[in-house]
Structures are given as structure tokens and as C-alpha cells.
Amino acid sequence: MNPIPIMLNGLPGNVAAIIAGHLISDDRFHMIPFSLTGPDITAPSQKIGATDIALVRPEDRDNVIAELKAKQGPFITIDYTVPAAVNDNARFYRDNGLPFVMGTTGGDRDLLVETVRSSNISAVIAPNMAKQIVGLQAMMAYAAEQFPGLFSGYHLDIVESHQQGKIDTSGTAKAMVGYFNKLGIPFSEDRIKKIRDPETQKNRLGVPEAYLGGHGWHTYSLESADKTAKFSFTHNINGRDIYAEGTADAVVFLAKKIAQGQNGKVYSMIDVLKGE
């Protein structure tokens, strides 16, 4: 099997750099040495391993992508940029016929999905690329479907902690809200407690100092109305290596769907886990 050509956008961001470091050393992929970046980035390139990745500013992306498509042929794009760029990037990928894996959270998610469904490309879109967390979400989705109202009358608290630079509320936490709603708890996304202060993370939550700059700690706590029963779901991730594995699987999955001629399809990480 020939390596899958990929282009990872979002460098020099930390998440993109870590994902790129994993994928560039994976024999299943061929990393195209270009990365779309933001308008505030002045560096011409970033070194990932032994490879220099050229950073492409917005005003240059049309010409660069046209040249790459002519020279390289079809490839899969991976997006780890910023929430504010999600929908514009998706439109750009659509207009240029670039199937993509979207690991970036935020933006208008309904518009994001519609952008793909009304196009001739397909994409894997997931607020969380960690397969084990996605598996937990799948279990929650099953429970919500099979046991609606199971936690009616319970009080719910959701606390999510991420590195200080993460602007938006966790997409995973937002997705979990939907499951708890179906399980009988009228909880809204604006009640999610978002922690971004390093001192609070270190001293109150216990996040290891080495991972204050990159972590995702989530706790979902439920308590009955009479306070005699408590349940808690927790997933604490230090670092970002776990997301690279899921991203790689998503790219392989999408490549298979493209080979099957699937267009205008939006897949989730649950689809990736199922392999269907």
C-alpha cells in the first residue's frame, strides 16, 4: 500500500506540531511539507523532525494549493488550526476539492457539517480524536438512546480543564451535555465550568505541572435530589499523544471512503472506531 499523502494545517501551533511529529514518522503517510497558518504568523517554516514545513499565510494559500494539487495529485488535509478559522477553512477545502479530517473544535458546527454535505468531498469531523474517549461517548449515546430519563431529578455538574491557550469550551463536554439531556437532566452548555487558570489546575485539580500547557481533564458529577446517590464520570488526559493515534486512524478511514467513491459524507470518530 502506497503512503497516503497528507497536509497538516495549523503549524506552528502546539497541537499541530505534536500531531505532525507522530504522522511524519508513520510509514502509512507521506507528509506534504506545507501547512496553512494564520495571518499573524511571520515565520516562513517550522522544522518537524528533519523536515522543514513551509508555513502558508492566508493570502498565499490559493496559489500554493493549486500548485500542490497539480504537482502532488489528491491528498487528505488535516486541520488543527483555531476555532475562529474552522468554517472558513472548511469552505476553502470544499472549494478546492480537499477531503479533510477536522480535529479543531469551535466554529458553527451545523454549518461545518452542511458545508461538507453540499459538496463533492467527504470529511471526518470530531470534537475529540482520542479513541478511548470517543468510545466512552458511544457508551453514553447508547445509554441515552436505550434508557431515556434514567437520571431524571438528578443534579449535574460538568467541569473541564484545558491549557490556558484553549479559548473555546471543550467540544467533548458540549457533546456530553446532549447525552445527559436525553438521560433526563435539563443542563445547558453555558453551565459547563471551564477552567483555564494554571494555578487552579495545579493546586485544586492536581494537574501535573509538566502538563499545564497541554491537558484535558473532564469530570461529570451527578447527585440525586435527596443527595443519597452520587455518580461520577472522569477522563483525564495529559499531553496530546493520544490524539495523534486517533487522527492517524481517521485519515486511513477517510482514505478508504474516498477510494470507495464516497462524496458529501460526514463521518465521526465513532464511524472510524466501527470501521464501517
C-alpha contacts under 8 A as a table, 3 or more apart, distances in Angstrom:
res1	aa1	res2	aa2	distance
2	N	28	R	7.45
3	P	27	D	6.60
3	P	28	R	4.74
3	P	29	F	4.49
3	P	30	H	5.50
4	I	28	R	6.20
4	I	29	F	4.56
4	I	30	H	5.72
4	I	75	F	7.26
4	I	76	I	7.75
4	I	252	V	7.80
4	I	255	A	7.53
5	P	29	F	5.86
5	P	30	H	4.61
5	P	31	M	6.07
5	P	32	I	6.67
5	P	74	P	7.59
5	P	75	F	4.94
5	P	76	I	6.38
6	I	29	F	6.68
6	I	30	H	6.03
6	I	31	M	5.18
6	I	32	I	5.92
6	I	75	F	5.43
6	I	76	I	4.80
6	I	77	T	5.68
6	I	78	I	7.14
7	M	31	M	6.00
7	M	32	I	5.23
7	M	33	P	7.34
7	M	34	F	6.64
7	M	35	S	6.54
7	M	75	F	7.17
7	M	76	I	6.36
7	M	77	T	4.82
7	M	78	I	6.08
8	L	11	L	7.75
8	L	16	A	7.24
8	L	20	A	6.87
8	L	31	M	7.74
8	L	32	I	7.96
8	L	34	F	7.58
8	L	35	S	5.70
8	L	36	L	7.76
8	L	77	T	5.89
8	L	78	I	4.61
8	L	79	D	6.11
8	L	80	Y	7.40
9	N	16	A	7.10
9	N	34	F	7.93
9	N	35	S	4.55
9	N	36	L	4.81
9	N	37	T	6.52
9	N	77	T	7.29
9	N	78	I	6.02
9	N	79	D	5.05
9	N	80	Y	5.96
9	N	81	T	6.32
10	G	13	G	5.76
10	G	16	A	5.46
10	G	35	S	6.52
10	G	36	L	6.15
10	G	37	T	5.37
10	G	38	G	7.73
10	G	79	D	6.46
10	G	80	Y	4.98
10	G	81	T	4.08
10	G	82	V	7.55
11	L	14	N	7.49
11	L	16	A	5.48
11	L	17	A	6.05
11	L	35	S	6.20
11	L	36	L	7.27
11	L	37	T	6.03
11	L	46	Q	7.43
11	L	55	L	7.07
11	L	81	T	7.56
12	P	16	A	6.86
12	P	17	A	6.25
12	P	37	T	7.50
12	P	46	Q	6.60
13	G	16	A	5.35
13	G	17	A	6.06
13	G	81	T	7.35
14	N	17	A	5.10
14	N	18	I	6.25
15	V	18	I	5.27
15	V	19	I	6.20
15	V	80	Y	6.82
15	V	240	R	6.91
16	A	19	I	5.16
16	A	20	A	5.92
16	A	80	Y	5.42
16	A	81	T	7.39
17	A	20	A	5.05
17	A	21	G	6.08
17	A	48	I	7.14
18	I	21	G	5.08
18	I	22	H	6.56
18	I	240	R	7.06
18	I	241	D	7.17
18	I	244	A	7.60
19	I	22	H	5.32
19	I	23	L	6.27
19	I	240	R	7.91
19	I	241	D	7.39
19	I	243	Y	7.41
19	I	244	A	5.01
19	I	247	T	7.91
20	A	23	L	5.11
20	A	24	I	5.76
20	A	48	I	7.01
21	G	24	I	5.53
21	G	25	S	6.76
21	G	48	I	5.96
21	G	49	G	6.66
22	H	25	S	5.71
22	H	26	D	6.60
22	H	244	A	6.43
23	L	26	D	5.01
23	L	29	F	6.72
23	L	31	M	7.49
23	L	244	A	7.43
23	L	248	A	7.00
24	I	27	D	7.90
24	I	29	F	7.01
24	I	30	H	7.03
24	I	31	M	5.78
24	I	48	I	7.86
24	I	49	G	7.92
26	D	29	F	5.92
27	D	30	H	7.46
33	P	51	T	7.31
33	P	52	D	6.60
33	P	53	I	4.42
33	P	54	A	6.07
34	F	53	I	5.07
34	F	54	A	4.60
34	F	55	L	6.00
34	F	56	V	6.83
35	S	53	I	6.57
35	S	54	A	6.16
35	S	55	L	5.07
35	S	56	V	5.83
36	L	55	L	5.94
36	L	56	V	4.66
36	L	57	R	6.19
36	L	58	P	7.21
36	L	61	R	6.90
37	T	41	I	6.83
37	T	55	L	5.90
37	T	56	V	5.59
37	T	57	R	5.37
37	T	58	P	7.02
37	T	81	T	7.51
38	G	41	I	5.67
38	G	57	R	5.91
38	G	58	P	6.59
39	P	57	R	5.73
39	P	58	P	6.16
41	I	57	R	7.40
43	A	46	Q	7.57
43	A	55	L	7.21
44	P	54	A	6.02
44	P	55	L	5.47
44	P	56	V	7.76
45	S	52	D	6.25
45	S	53	I	5.30
45	S	54	A	4.23
45	S	55	L	4.92
46	Q	52	D	5.59
46	Q	53	I	5.19
46	Q	54	A	6.59
46	Q	55	L	7.12
47	K	50	A	6.56
47	K	51	T	5.46
47	K	52	D	4.30
47	K	53	I	5.94
48	I	51	T	5.25
48	I	52	D	6.28
48	I	53	I	6.97
56	V	60	D	6.20
56	V	61	R	6.03
56	V	64	V	7.71
57	R	60	D	5.55
57	R	61	R	6.34
58	P	61	R	5.31
59	E	62	D	7.43
60	D	63	N	5.86
60	D	64	V	6.27
61	R	64	V	5.10
61	R	65	I	5.90
62	D	65	I	5.43
62	D	66	A	6.19
63	N	66	A	5.18
63	N	67	E	6.21
64	V	67	E	5.17
64	V	68	L	6.12
65	I	68	L	4.97
65	I	69	K	6.04
65	I	96	N	7.95
66	A	69	K	5.28
66	A	70	A	6.26
67	E	70	A	5.16
67	E	71	K	6.11
68	L	71	K	5.09
68	L	72	Q	5.31
68	L	73	G	7.20
69	K	72	Q	5.23
69	K	73	G	4.79
69	K	74	P	6.32
69	K	75	F	7.96
70	A	73	G	5.89
72	Q	75	F	7.67
74	P	98	L	7.70
75	F	98	L	7.03
75	F	99	P	7.56
76	I	98	L	6.41
76	I	99	P	5.44
76	I	100	F	5.51
76	I	101	V	7.57
76	I	251	V	7.30
76	I	255	A	7.63
77	T	98	L	6.45
77	T	99	P	6.23
77	T	100	F	4.49
77	T	101	V	6.29
78	I	100	F	5.54
78	I	101	V	4.76
78	I	102	M	6.10
78	I	103	G	7.47
79	D	100	F	7.18
79	D	101	V	6.17
79	D	102	M	4.90
79	D	103	G	5.86
79	D	104	T	6.21
80	Y	102	M	6.91
80	Y	103	G	5.52
80	Y	104	T	4.92
81	T	85	A	6.89
81	T	86	V	7.46
81	T	104	T	5.99
82	V	85	A	5.57
82	V	86	V	6.73
82	V	104	T	6.34
82	V	105	T	7.51
82	V	106	G	7.89
83	P	86	V	5.41
83	P	104	T	6.40
83	P	105	T	5.68
83	P	106	G	4.46
83	P	107	G	5.35
83	P	168	D	7.28
84	A	87	N	7.61
84	A	106	G	7.23
84	A	107	G	6.09
85	A	88	D	5.50
85	A	89	N	5.84
85	A	107	G	7.45
86	V	89	N	5.29
86	V	90	A	6.20
86	V	104	T	6.96
86	V	105	T	7.70
86	V	106	G	7.05
86	V	107	G	5.54
86	V	108	D	7.94
86	V	112	L	7.67
87	N	90	A	5.03
87	N	91	R	6.27
87	N	107	G	6.17
87	N	108	D	6.78
87	N	111	L	7.30
87	N	112	L	5.85
88	D	91	R	5.17
88	D	92	F	6.23
89	N	92	F	4.95
89	N	93	Y	6.15
90	A	93	Y	5.05
90	A	94	R	6.10
90	A	112	L	6.64
90	A	115	T	6.91
90	A	116	V	7.70
91	R	94	R	5.01
91	R	95	D	6.04
91	R	115	T	6.58
92	F	95	D	5.15
92	F	96	N	6.15
93	Y	96	N	5.22
93	Y	97	G	5.93
93	Y	98	L	4.73
93	Y	99	P	6.83
93	Y	100	F	7.36
94	R	97	G	5.17
94	R	98	L	6.12
94	R	99	P	7.55
94	R	115	T	7.22
94	R	116	V	6.82
94	R	119	S	6.25
94	R	120	N	7.48
94	R	121	I	6.60
95	D	98	L	7.84
97	G	120	N	7.03
97	G	121	I	6.11
98	L	121	I	6.64
99	P	121	I	5.19
99	P	122	S	5.31
99	P	123	A	5.53
100	F	122	S	7.03
100	F	123	A	4.85
100	F	124	V	6.54
101	V	123	A	5.59
101	V	124	V	4.70
101	V	125	I	5.99
101	V	247	T	7.59
101	V	250	A	6.90
101	V	251	V	6.69
101	V	254	L	7.92
102	M	123	A	7.40
102	M	124	V	6.19
102	M	125	I	4.80
102	M	126	A	6.40
103	G	125	I	6.64
103	G	126	A	5.85
103	G	127	P	6.15
103	G	128	N	6.72
103	G	129	M	6.55
103	G	247	T	7.73
104	T	126	A	7.97
104	T	127	P	6.80
105	T	126	A	7.90
105	T	127	P	5.36
105	T	168	D	7.69
105	T	170	S	7.44
105	T	171	G	5.91
106	G	109	R	7.15
106	G	168	D	6.36
106	G	169	T	7.89
106	G	171	G	6.97
107	G	112	L	7.77
108	D	111	L	5.38
108	D	112	L	6.14
109	R	112	L	4.81
109	R	113	V	6.26
110	D	113	V	5.27
110	D	114	E	6.24
111	L	114	E	5.01
111	L	115	T	5.98
112	L	115	T	5.19
112	L	116	V	6.79
113	V	116	V	5.43
113	V	117	R	6.28
113	V	266	V	6.62
114	E	117	R	4.96
114	E	118	S	6.01
115	T	118	S	5.60
115	T	119	S	6.56
116	V	119	S	5.16
116	V	120	N	7.58
116	V	121	I	6.44
116	V	122	S	6.27
116	V	123	A	6.99
116	V	264	G	5.49
116	V	265	K	6.74
116	V	266	V	6.64
117	R	120	N	7.88
117	R	122	S	7.65
117	R	264	G	4.23
117	R	265	K	5.71
117	R	266	V	6.73
118	S	264	G	6.09
119	S	122	S	7.88
119	S	263	N	7.31
119	S	264	G	5.20
120	N	263	N	4.97
120	N	264	G	5.19
121	I	262	Q	7.78
121	I	263	N	4.83
121	I	264	G	5.18
121	I	265	K	7.20
122	S	254	L	7.65
122	S	258	I	7.40
122	S	262	Q	6.79
122	S	263	N	5.13
122	S	264	G	5.02
122	S	265	K	4.68
122	S	266	V	5.87
122	S	267	Y	7.85
123	A	254	L	6.90
123	A	265	K	6.53
123	A	266	V	5.19
123	A	267	Y	6.16
124	V	250	A	6.66
124	V	254	L	6.84
124	V	266	V	5.89
124	V	267	Y	4.60
124	V	268	S	5.55
124	V	269	M	7.11
125	I	266	V	6.78
125	I	267	Y	6.20
125	I	268	S	5.52
125	I	269	M	7.42
126	A	129	M	6.29
126	A	268	S	5.59
126	A	269	M	5.98
127	P	170	S	7.88
127	P	171	G	4.98
127	P	172	T	5.78
128	N	133	I	7.52
128	N	134	V	6.94
128	N	171	G	7.20
128	N	172	T	6.11
128	N	243	Y	7.61
128	N	269	M	7.89
129	M	134	V	7.28
129	M	242	I	7.90
129	M	243	Y	5.06
129	M	244	A	7.66
129	M	246	G	5.01
129	M	247	T	5.96
129	M	269	M	6.75
130	A	133	I	5.49
130	A	134	V	6.24
130	A	242	I	5.58
130	A	243	Y	4.78
130	A	244	A	7.95
130	A	245	E	7.44
130	A	246	G	5.42
131	K	134	V	4.97
131	K	135	G	6.10
131	K	242	I	7.91
131	K	243	Y	7.80
131	K	245	E	7.94
131	K	246	G	5.58
131	K	269	M	7.30
131	K	273	L	7.24
132	Q	135	G	4.93
132	Q	136	L	6.40
133	I	136	L	4.97
133	I	137	Q	6.29
133	I	235	H	7.38
134	V	137	Q	4.91
134	V	138	A	6.19
134	V	269	M	6.61
134	V	270	I	6.48
135	G	138	A	4.96
135	G	139	M	6.37
135	G	270	I	7.23
135	G	273	L	7.91
136	L	139	M	5.09
136	L	140	M	6.30
137	Q	140	M	4.94
137	Q	141	A	6.06
137	Q	176	M	7.10
138	A	141	A	4.96
138	A	142	Y	6.19
138	A	270	I	6.85
139	M	142	Y	5.08
139	M	143	A	6.23
140	M	143	A	5.06
140	M	144	A	6.05
140	M	176	M	7.76
140	M	179	Y	6.24
141	A	144	A	5.08
141	A	145	E	6.19
141	A	179	Y	5.93
142	Y	145	E	5.15
142	Y	146	Q	6.02
143	A	146	Q	5.15
143	A	147	F	5.43
143	A	148	P	7.49
143	A	183	L	7.67
144	A	147	F	5.50
144	A	148	P	5.31
144	A	149	G	7.92
144	A	179	Y	5.56
144	A	180	F	7.17
144	A	182	K	5.36
144	A	183	L	5.23
145	E	148	P	6.06
145	E	182	K	7.46
147	F	150	L	5.59
147	F	183	L	6.77
148	P	182	K	5.50
148	P	183	L	4.72
148	P	184	G	6.49
149	G	152	S	5.08
149	G	182	K	6.31
149	G	183	L	4.22
149	G	184	G	3.84
149	G	185	I	7.55
150	L	183	L	5.08
150	L	184	G	6.15
151	F	154	Y	5.57
151	F	180	F	7.93
151	F	183	L	5.48
151	F	184	G	5.25
151	F	185	I	6.46
152	S	183	L	6.79
152	S	184	G	4.20
152	S	185	I	5.70
153	G	184	G	7.29
153	G	185	I	6.93
153	G	224	S	6.55
153	G	225	A	5.97
154	Y	185	I	6.60
154	Y	222	L	6.21
154	Y	223	E	5.37
154	Y	224	S	4.42
154	Y	225	A	5.57
155	H	185	I	7.29
155	H	222	L	5.51
155	H	223	E	5.18
155	H	224	S	6.31
155	H	225	A	6.82
156	L	185	I	7.25
156	L	187	F	7.26
156	L	220	Y	7.06
156	L	221	S	5.66
156	L	222	L	4.65
156	L	223	E	6.73
157	D	192	I	7.30
157	D	193	K	7.94
157	D	219	T	7.99
157	D	220	Y	5.84
157	D	221	S	5.15
157	D	222	L	6.60
158	I	173	A	7.50
158	I	191	R	7.64
158	I	192	I	5.21
158	I	193	K	6.09
158	I	218	H	7.38
158	I	219	T	5.87
158	I	220	Y	4.67
158	I	221	S	6.48
159	V	192	I	6.06
159	V	193	K	4.67
159	V	194	K	6.18
159	V	195	I	7.43
159	V	218	H	5.80
159	V	219	T	5.40
159	V	220	Y	6.69
160	E	170	S	7.06
160	E	173	A	7.12
160	E	192	I	7.37
160	E	193	K	6.23
160	E	194	K	5.29
160	E	195	I	6.22
160	E	216	G	7.14
160	E	217	W	5.65
160	E	218	H	4.45
160	E	219	T	6.58
161	S	194	K	6.02
161	S	195	I	4.64
161	S	196	R	6.13
161	S	201	Q	7.15
161	S	215	H	7.52
161	S	216	G	5.76
161	S	217	W	5.06
161	S	218	H	6.46
162	H	166	K	6.47
162	H	194	K	8.00
162	H	195	I	6.68
162	H	196	R	5.88
162	H	212	L	7.86
162	H	214	G	6.88
162	H	215	H	5.41
162	H	216	G	4.89
162	H	217	W	6.67
163	Q	166	K	5.79
163	Q	196	R	5.92
163	Q	198	P	7.55
163	Q	212	L	5.86
163	Q	213	G	4.95
163	Q	214	G	5.23
163	Q	215	H	6.05
163	Q	216	G	7.62
164	Q	167	I	7.70
164	Q	196	R	4.60
164	Q	197	D	6.27
164	Q	198	P	6.92
164	Q	212	L	7.99
164	Q	213	G	7.00
165	G	196	R	7.81
166	K	169	T	7.95
166	K	196	R	7.69
169	T	173	A	7.60
169	T	174	K	7.62
169	T	192	I	7.92
169	T	194	K	6.53
170	S	173	A	5.26
170	S	174	K	6.44
171	G	174	K	5.02
171	G	175	A	6.21
172	T	175	A	5.08
172	T	176	M	6.28
173	A	176	M	5.09
173	A	177	V	6.44
173	A	192	I	7.59
173	A	218	H	7.52
174	K	177	V	5.20
174	K	178	G	7.07
174	K	189	E	5.94
175	A	178	G	5.51
175	A	179	Y	7.08
176	M	179	Y	5.20
176	M	180	F	6.39
177	V	180	F	5.19
177	V	181	N	6.12
177	V	187	F	6.64
177	V	188	S	6.97
177	V	189	E	6.62
178	G	181	N	5.08
178	G	182	K	6.51
179	Y	182	K	5.25
179	Y	183	L	6.31
180	F	183	L	4.77
180	F	184	G	6.46
180	F	185	I	5.65
180	F	186	P	7.81
180	F	187	F	7.49
181	N	184	G	5.32
181	N	185	I	4.77
181	N	186	P	5.39
181	N	187	F	6.31
182	K	185	I	7.12
187	F	191	R	7.19
188	S	191	R	5.73
188	S	192	I	7.67
189	E	192	I	5.63
195	I	200	T	7.70
195	I	201	Q	7.26
196	R	201	Q	7.42
197	D	200	T	5.43
197	D	201	Q	6.22
198	P	201	Q	4.94
198	P	202	K	6.01
198	P	212	L	6.20
199	E	202	K	5.15
199	E	203	N	5.85
199	E	204	R	7.84
200	T	203	N	5.34
200	T	204	R	5.22
200	T	205	L	6.72
201	Q	204	R	5.81
201	Q	205	L	4.97
201	Q	206	G	6.19
201	Q	207	V	5.55
201	Q	212	L	7.36
202	K	205	L	5.91
202	K	206	G	4.82
202	K	207	V	4.84
202	K	208	P	6.40
202	K	209	E	6.38
202	K	212	L	7.41
203	N	206	G	5.64
203	N	207	V	7.74
207	V	211	Y	6.86
207	V	212	L	6.59
208	P	211	Y	5.55
208	P	212	L	6.65
209	E	212	L	5.32
210	A	213	G	7.39
211	Y	214	G	5.12
211	Y	215	H	5.82
211	Y	238	N	5.81
211	Y	239	G	6.04
212	L	215	H	6.43
214	G	238	N	6.63
214	G	239	G	5.07
214	G	240	R	6.77
215	H	236	N	7.69
215	H	237	I	5.61
215	H	238	N	4.52
215	H	239	G	5.19
215	H	240	R	7.06
216	G	236	N	5.91
216	G	237	I	5.07
216	G	238	N	6.56
217	W	234	T	7.64
217	W	235	H	6.04
217	W	236	N	4.12
217	W	237	I	5.94
217	W	238	N	7.96
218	H	234	T	5.61
218	H	235	H	5.41
218	H	236	N	6.05
219	T	232	S	6.92
219	T	233	F	5.74
219	T	234	T	4.41
219	T	235	H	6.70
220	Y	232	S	5.56
220	Y	233	F	5.06
220	Y	234	T	6.33
221	S	230	K	7.38
221	S	231	F	5.91
221	S	232	S	4.44
221	S	233	F	6.56
222	L	230	K	5.58
222	L	231	F	5.04
222	L	232	S	6.13
223	E	227	K	5.84
223	E	228	T	7.61
223	E	229	A	5.76
223	E	230	K	4.46
223	E	231	F	6.49
224	S	227	K	4.96
224	S	228	T	6.30
224	S	229	A	5.33
224	S	230	K	6.51
225	A	228	T	7.88
226	D	229	A	7.81
227	K	230	K	7.23
237	I	240	R	7.68
239	G	242	I	7.72
240	R	243	Y	5.62
240	R	244	A	7.15
241	D	244	A	5.38
241	D	245	E	7.12
242	I	245	E	5.73
242	I	246	G	6.94
243	Y	246	G	5.25
243	Y	247	T	6.11
244	A	247	T	5.02
244	A	248	A	6.17
245	E	248	A	5.23
245	E	249	D	6.41
246	G	249	D	5.12
246	G	250	A	6.15
247	T	250	A	4.99
247	T	251	V	6.29
248	A	251	V	5.22
248	A	252	V	6.41
249	D	252	V	5.19
249	D	253	F	6.09
249	D	272	V	7.05
250	A	253	F	5.04
250	A	254	L	6.06
250	A	269	M	7.08
250	A	272	V	5.98
251	V	254	L	5.12
251	V	255	A	6.09
252	V	255	A	5.14
252	V	256	K	6.44
253	F	256	K	5.30
253	F	257	K	6.48
253	F	272	V	6.10
253	F	275	G	6.97
254	L	257	K	5.01
254	L	258	I	6.14
255	A	258	I	5.11
255	A	259	A	6.22
256	K	259	A	5.04
256	K	260	Q	6.31
257	K	260	Q	5.00
257	K	261	G	6.51
257	K	262	Q	5.52
258	I	261	G	5.07
258	I	262	Q	5.41
258	I	263	N	7.34
259	A	262	Q	7.54
262	Q	265	K	6.60
267	Y	271	D	5.97
267	Y	272	V	7.51
268	S	271	D	5.19
268	S	272	V	6.57
269	M	272	V	4.73
269	M	273	L	6.12
270	I	273	L	5.02
270	I	274	K	6.20
271	D	274	K	5.11
271	D	275	G	5.98
271	D	276	E	6.12
272	V	275	G	4.95
272	V	276	E	7.12
